[in-house]
């Protein structure tokens, strides 16, 4: 059953893009074709948008941790922030 999902989705993409093109919606037709290209790319390479997002989040987290260590700020402590704000109010 899983073997049919990939060709069926490409067939649905082709039919949808063709119908948009026939009705004069070329922008939507190209958008649907771009979705089809993404489906083919992710199927062939195994790279997905979710994997890209997760890699970016991990990279940003690592850079923030490195910056925190290099600047000496350490970890965020909410109680210290409250103490600082209380001191500012006085």
C-alpha positions as CSV (number, residue, x, y, z in Angstrom):
1,X,0.0,0.0,0.0
2,X,2.9,2.4,0.8
3,X,4.2,1.8,-2.7
4,X,1.1,3.4,-4.2
5,X,1.1,6.6,-2.2
6,X,4.1,8.2,-4.0
7,X,2.9,7.6,-7.6
8,X,-0.7,8.4,-6.6
9,X,0.3,11.7,-5.1
10,X,2.4,12.6,-8.2
11,X,-0.6,11.7,-10.4
12,X,-2.9,13.9,-8.3
13,X,-0.3,16.7,-8.5
14,X,-0.2,16.4,-12.3
15,X,-4.0,16.3,-12.7
16,X,-4.4,19.3,-10.4
17,X,-1.7,21.3,-12.2
18,X,-3.2,20.5,-15.6
19,X,-6.7,21.6,-14.5
20,X,-5.3,24.8,-13.1
21,X,-3.4,25.5,-16.3
22,X,-6.4,24.7,-18.5
23,X,-8.6,27.2,-16.5
24,X,-6.0,29.9,-16.8
25,X,-4.6,29.9,-13.3
26,X,-0.9,29.6,-14.3
27,X,0.3,30.8,-11.0
28,X,-1.5,28.1,-9.1
29,X,-0.4,25.5,-11.7
30,X,3.3,26.5,-11.1
31,X,2.7,26.4,-7.3
32,X,1.3,22.9,-7.6
33,X,4.2,21.9,-9.8
34,X,6.6,23.3,-7.1
35,X,4.9,21.1,-4.6
36,X,5.4,18.2,-6.9
37,X,9.1,19.0,-7.2
38,X,9.3,19.1,-3.4
39,X,7.7,15.7,-3.2
40,X,10.1,14.2,-5.7
41,X,13.1,15.9,-4.0
42,X,12.1,14.7,-0.5
43,X,11.4,11.2,-1.8
44,X,14.7,10.8,-3.7
45,X,17.0,12.5,-1.1
46,X,15.3,11.9,2.2
47,X,15.7,15.6,3.1
48,X,12.4,17.2,4.2
49,X,11.4,20.6,5.3
50,X,11.0,19.3,8.9
51,X,14.5,17.9,9.0
52,X,15.8,21.3,7.7
53,X,13.8,23.1,10.4
54,X,15.1,20.8,13.1
55,X,18.7,21.3,12.0
56,X,18.2,25.0,12.1
57,X,16.8,25.0,15.6
58,X,19.6,22.7,16.9
59,X,22.2,25.0,15.2
60,X,20.7,28.1,16.7
61,X,20.5,26.5,20.1
62,X,24.1,25.4,20.0
63,X,25.2,28.9,18.9
64,X,23.2,30.5,21.7
65,X,24.8,28.1,24.2
66,X,28.3,28.9,22.9
67,X,27.5,32.6,23.1
68,X,26.2,32.2,26.6
69,X,29.4,30.4,27.7
70,X,31.7,32.9,25.9
71,X,30.0,36.0,27.3
72,X,29.8,34.6,30.8
73,X,26.0,35.1,31.1
74,X,25.4,31.5,32.0
75,X,21.9,30.1,32.1
76,X,18.8,32.2,32.5
77,X,17.5,32.4,36.0
78,X,14.1,33.8,36.5
79,X,14.5,34.4,40.2
80,X,17.6,36.6,39.4
81,X,15.5,38.6,36.9
82,X,12.8,39.2,39.5
83,X,15.4,40.3,42.1
84,X,16.8,42.7,39.5
85,X,13.4,44.2,38.7
86,X,12.5,44.5,42.4
87,X,15.8,46.4,42.9
88,X,15.0,48.7,40.0
89,X,11.5,49.6,41.4
90,X,13.0,50.9,44.7
